[in-house]
């Protein structure tokens, strides 16, 4: 599986501008002939303008339509970052859609861990489930930004048998070292690939860190972006997670009865 990560430069609170730039970025990424495209968190708005209700997509319909058309046009799977979705319950969720090569939504995930220091837990409703799915013969899992700080959640995804964790984020430059450390740690401890898309740009007072990355189950970085808008890609060997787990059987040696 070849994955391309779209590290978008997000125009804060200007969704029309971000929507207009996406097709050009996708077309550029397709020059690498990837099987999967991965977008960052809240790529339409940045993280995040208030009141977020003014920017929320009712039912996620326009987001699904936009990403579905691009997936079908380019015959590529898309892990669509996240969008602010207005639910039928009147609450706003930070939602990721995954679309297949035909443009059909095959799964979705609402961000489970909301970043309380910024007030995200007051503006969004939290998701209530983990998300795993099959894509191109690999067992995949989803996480959004703050999710990667929670070891038990990562354990749940790892124990599901995930071969690759897709991460969409709007991680700030001030905590770049945390981002880089956590991504490698999650790949090493769970023995899966990590494909992580962060945004670039954003407000001057809190710019995003960029540094999207593709990391293998040994913790080796296959590709990494800088701070600006950039596309990175790498081919992920499907057999590698199993080989790593067989050579270093961490899961077999677990002692959950004493944890």
MARFIKOL-797497 format. One line per 4 residues: number of its first residue (from 1); for each residue z, y, x of C-alpha. Coordinates in steps of 0.05 Angstrom, whole numbers. Example, Ala and Ser with C-alpha at 12.3 -4.5 7.8 and 13.67 -1.06 7.14 Angstrom:
<sites>
1 = 156,-90,246 ~ 143,-21,273
</sites>
This chain:
<sites>
1 = 0,0,0 ~ -19,68,27 ~ 24,126,3 ~ 8,199,8
5 = 64,250,-1 ~ 46,319,-28 ~ 94,370,1 ~ 77,427,-45
9 = 93,500,-31 ~ 127,517,-97 ~ 117,586,-128 ~ 186,598,-159
13 = 184,608,-234 ~ 108,610,-235 ~ 87,544,-267 ~ 15,567,-281
17 = 5,580,-207 ~ 34,512,-187 ~ -7,476,-240 ~ -70,510,-215
21 = -57,489,-143 ~ -42,416,-158 ~ -114,390,-169 ~ -136,420,-102
25 = -77,387,-66 ~ -91,320,-100 ~ -164,324,-80 ~ -144,338,-8
29 = -95,280,-8 ~ -148,232,-35 ~ -188,241,29 ~ -137,193,59
33 = -154,141,5 ~ -82,128,-16 ~ -59,78,-68 ~ -1,123,-90
37 = 11,198,-92 ~ 82,224,-92 ~ 102,294,-115 ~ 167,333,-105
41 = 222,351,-154 ~ 208,407,-205 ~ 141,422,-172 ~ 119,463,-232
45 = 177,513,-230 ~ 217,505,-166 ~ 292,490,-168 ~ 301,525,-216
49 = 291,587,-259 ~ 339,603,-315 ~ 342,594,-373 ~ 309,529,-358
53 = 295,518,-432 ~ 242,572,-427 ~ 204,529,-378 ~ 217,460,-407
57 = 158,416,-428 ~ 170,389,-499 ~ 172,314,-494 ~ 140,320,-425
61 = 73,317,-460 ~ 35,369,-420 ~ 61,340,-355 ~ 39,270,-375
65 = -29,296,-396 ~ -39,334,-330 ~ -17,277,-285 ~ -53,225,-326
69 = -119,262,-321 ~ -112,267,-245 ~ -92,194,-238 ~ -152,171,-279
73 = -200,219,-245 ~ -181,195,-175 ~ -163,124,-195 ~ -96,130,-161
77 = -23,115,-180 ~ 20,177,-184 ~ 95,182,-177 ~ 98,250,-209
81 = 158,284,-179 ~ 198,314,-235 ~ 190,364,-292 ~ 239,399,-338
85 = 230,359,-402 ~ 256,382,-469 ~ 281,320,-505 ~ 281,306,-580
89 = 356,318,-577 ~ 345,390,-556 ~ 371,378,-486 ~ 332,388,-421
93 = 324,330,-372 ~ 299,328,-301 ~ 246,274,-311 ~ 199,234,-267
97 = 137,200,-295 ~ 100,144,-260 ~ 27,134,-278 ~ -21,79,-260
101 = -93,85,-237 ~ -117,91,-309 ~ -71,150,-322 ~ -23,110,-365
105 = 52,124,-360 ~ 84,59,-338 ~ 156,84,-332 ~ 199,147,-330
109 = 267,165,-301 ~ 316,221,-318 ~ 355,245,-258 ~ 424,213,-262
113 = 464,255,-213 ~ 462,329,-227 ~ 479,379,-171 ~ 542,412,-199
117 = 549,464,-142 ~ 486,498,-169 ~ 505,488,-242 ~ 451,436,-254
121 = 500,396,-296 ~ 506,455,-344 ~ 431,466,-352 ~ 406,395,-353
125 = 429,330,-386 ~ 440,271,-340 ~ 400,207,-345 ~ 438,144,-363
129 = 400,88,-327 ~ 370,68,-260 ~ 295,57,-257 ~ 256,1,-223
133 = 184,-19,-234 ~ 125,-58,-205 ~ 68,-21,-170 ~ 11,-51,-130
137 = 51,-116,-121 ~ 114,-81,-95 ~ 181,-75,-130 ~ 196,-1,-132
141 = 254,44,-149 ~ 263,118,-164 ~ 314,170,-142 ~ 315,246,-148
145 = 345,290,-94 ~ 422,289,-103 ~ 417,215,-123 ~ 411,194,-51
149 = 481,218,-35 ~ 511,163,-79 ~ 519,97,-42 ~ 536,54,-102
153 = 473,78,-137 ~ 432,62,-76 ~ 465,-7,-73 ~ 444,-19,-145
157 = 372,-3,-129 ~ 374,-45,-66 ~ 405,-104,-101 ~ 350,-101,-153
161 = 303,-125,-98 ~ 267,-59,-89 ~ 216,-58,-32 ~ 206,17,-34
165 = 247,76,-58 ~ 208,136,-82 ~ 248,201,-75 ~ 228,267,-106
169 = 269,326,-82 ~ 280,401,-78 ~ 326,398,-18 ~ 346,463,15
173 = 334,482,87 ~ 409,495,97 ~ 422,421,90 ~ 362,393,127
177 = 404,349,173 ~ 435,315,112 ~ 366,302,83 ~ 340,269,146
181 = 403,229,158 ~ 409,203,87 ~ 336,182,82 ~ 340,140,145
185 = 408,112,127 ~ 384,90,58 ~ 323,55,89 ~ 366,19,140
189 = 424,-1,95 ~ 380,-24,37 ~ 324,-51,80 ~ 268,-20,40
193 = 215,33,52 ~ 233,104,33 ~ 178,151,11 ~ 208,221,2
197 = 173,283,-23 ~ 209,349,-15 ~ 183,417,-35 ~ 166,475,11
201 = 174,550,0 ~ 219,572,-57 ~ 263,634,-61 ~ 277,670,5
205 = 352,664,-5 ~ 348,588,-12 ~ 283,561,18 ~ 267,488,12
209 = 270,445,74 ~ 204,409,71 ~ 206,350,120 ~ 180,299,71
213 = 179,231,103 ~ 156,159,100 ~ 207,112,132 ~ 204,37,142
217 = 261,-14,130 ~ 281,-11,204 ~ 293,64,196 ~ 230,82,236
221 = 195,145,213 ~ 122,130,198 ~ 104,201,181 ~ 141,267,172
225 = 121,336,150 ~ 143,403,175 ~ 170,461,133 ~ 105,486,101
229 = 56,457,51 ~ 30,392,79 ~ 5,323,61 ~ 29,262,99
233 = 9,190,90 ~ 23,121,118 ~ 7,49,102 ~ 67,8,80
237 = 63,-66,99 ~ 84,-106,37 ~ 115,-163,76 ~ 159,-120,121
241 = 220,-113,75 ~ 225,-188,68 ~ 217,-198,143 ~ 272,-148,158
245 = 319,-180,108 ~ 306,-249,137 ~ 318,-226,209 ~ 380,-185,191
249 = 409,-217,128 ~ 455,-160,107 ~ 450,-177,33 ~ 469,-249,45
253 = 529,-229,86 ~ 557,-180,35 ~ 631,-189,15 ~ 632,-155,-54
257 = 698,-190,-72 ~ 735,-146,-22 ~ 699,-81,-36
</sites>
